[in-house]
């Protein structure tokens, strides 16, 4: 391998565990980019395969952690019925699982704890949601993952809108009457 080849690859092998996987990921990125015609020899492209791997690692960090871990530190509610607990405008970036293209937005994460169930701080809700967003997926799955984790970890009440026709009928009746 020539010095120019090494510079075009710009794959620095870290000393920590997983260095071989890191090198392999960068090599695959370099090969893919070369096959697509990227001018890897240009000065601005030197190191780009490694930067691509780093960006994908960051955007998919939720694959290598349990986002539900953010809900492990809980405290008792101040009342037996704390009502709706919500955090709004939580920014997120995720990758579409079909194309690996990013989608971004801001979400509201809310839940109603069961009477006497533990609660968490609002920042923990945001971190958990952002952890799930850091995985390739579709938006609908993101909401389902968050809801299921809230229910499992915090004993939150779970909706029955999908499974109980009477509940849906009542909702649409109230909605159409302007309530």
N, C-alpha and C positions, 0 to 999 in steps of 0.2 A: 504494500500500500504506500502510495506517495504521500508527501506532506500535504499536497493539494487535496488528495482524496480524504485525508483525515480532517482537513479544515472544512471541506464540504459536508462531511458527516457531522462534525462538531459534537461528538458524543463523548461527554465526560462521564467516566464510570465512577460513581460515588463509592466510598469505602464501606458504607453500611450494608446491612442485609438487603437483599433484593437487587444488588448492583447488576447482576447478570440479566434479570428481567428488565431493568431500566435500559441497559444497553440494547437488549433485543427489541424493546419497544421503539427506541430511537432509530434503530436500524430499519425496522419495518416502516416507520414513518418516512425515513429517507427514501427507501425503495418505492413507496407509494407515490411520493411527491415526484421522484424522477420519472416514474412510469406515466404520470400525468403531464409531464413536460415542464415542471417547475425548473427554472434556471438555477439550480443549486450552487453553481460555481460563482454566481454574482455575489458581490460583497454583502449586500443586504439580506441574502438568503443563508449566509453562513450561520449555522447554529439554529436555523429555523426548525429542523426536525425535532431537536431537543426541546425547543420552546413549545412546539405543538404538543408533544407528549406531556410537558409540564402543565399546559393549559387544560388538556383533557383530564389529567389527574385531578386538578383543582375542581373542574366542573363536574366530576363524578366522585367526589370525596365521600358521598353518601353510600357508595357501594362498599367502602372499606370500613364503615363504622355502623353502629346501631343508633340511628337518630333518636330512638326512644330513650336512650341513656340520659338525655337532657331532662327527662321527667322523673328521674330517680330521687332527687332531693325534694321532698314534699313537706308540707306543714298542715296542721289542722285548720279548718276554716274558723273564722271568728264567730260565725253563726251557723245554725244547722241548715240554713238555706241561703248560701251566698249568691244565688241567682246565676245569671249568665256571666261567664268570665271570658273576656275577649281582648285580643290585641289586633289592631288594625294597621293597614299600610305596611305589611311586612314585605320588603323587597325580595325577589327571588329571581334566579336564573337557572334554567334547566335545559336539557337537551332532548329534542324529540327522538323517541326511540326508533322511529322509522327512517330518519334521514341524518340524525346526529347534528341537526342544526339547532341553534339556541332559540328558546323562547323565554321572554321575561315578563314580569308583572309585579303586582303588589297584591297580597292576599290578606284576608281577615281570618284569623284562627280563633274559634270560639267553642266553648263547651259549657254544659250545665252539669256540675258534679252531682252525684247521688247524695242524698242527705247524709251528712257526717263524713263523706269521703274526703280524702286529702286533696289539697290544691297545690299548685306550683306558681312561681313568679311568672309574670308576663314575658320576660326575656327568655325564659326556658321554652315557652310555647313557640316563640319566633325561631329559636335555635333548632328545635325539633323539626319544625316545618321546613326550614332552609336545608336541613340535613336530608330530608326526603326529596326536596327539589334537586339536590345534587346527585341525581341518578337519571339515566336515560329513561324516559317514560312519556306518557300522554297526560294532559292536565287532569282528566277525570280520575285516573289512577292516583295521582298525587293527592287529591281530596279524600279518596277512599283510604289511602295509607294513613293519613293524618287522623281521620275520624276513628279508624280501628285502633290506632295506637293510643289515642285519648281514652277510648273506652276500656282498653286492656290495662293500661298503666294507671289511670286515674279514676277508674270506675265511673266514668261519665255516663250520663243517660244517653241512650242511643235512639235515634229516630226510627219511626215505624212508617214513614210516609210511603215507602215503596211496597211494604207488605200488608198494609191494612187499608182496604178500599174505603172504609168509612172515614178514616182520617183524611184521605185525599179528597173525598167528597165534601167533607166539612171545610177543608182548606179552600177549595175552589168556590164553595158557597160564600164563605166569608170574603174572599178576594173579589168576587163579582159584586158583592153588596157594598164594597168600598170600606169595609171595616179594617 
